[in-house]
Amino acid sequence: MLKGMGGMGNMLKQAQKMQKRLLEVQQELKERVVEGSAGGGMVRVAANGQQEVLSVKIGSEAVSAEDVELLEDMVLAAVCQALEKSRQLAQEEMGKVTGGLQLPGLM
């Protein structure tokens, strides 16, 4: 057996352990929910940690036939905010596993 193989085997075990933990975190992120809002809370959007929009809630005070364009803007703003929070959550949780190392293909 070569002298350097012990260190290589240890590195491989650590990489496998990290990969397993990354898969666990990805599953956990699917269960975590963040919310974006616009118009003082008249429009709320929930998304999970995998950037999937789960729900859109629109308060009755936001619905006006004359202001459809404003409502559309509020929905867009709330979706963007929810997805940004979701990306931040995923980046933080994955960073805990990778020690801040940016790995290709992860988020």
URJOSUL-V724398 format. One record per helix or strand of 2 or more residues. SS is the DSSP state (H for helix, E for strand). FROM is the first residue (numbers start at 0). LEN is the number of residues. Records with the same first field share a line. If there is no record, write none. Layout:
SS: FROM-LEN / FROM-LEN
This chain:
H: 4-27 / 59-3 / 64-34
E: 32-6 / 42-6 / 52-6
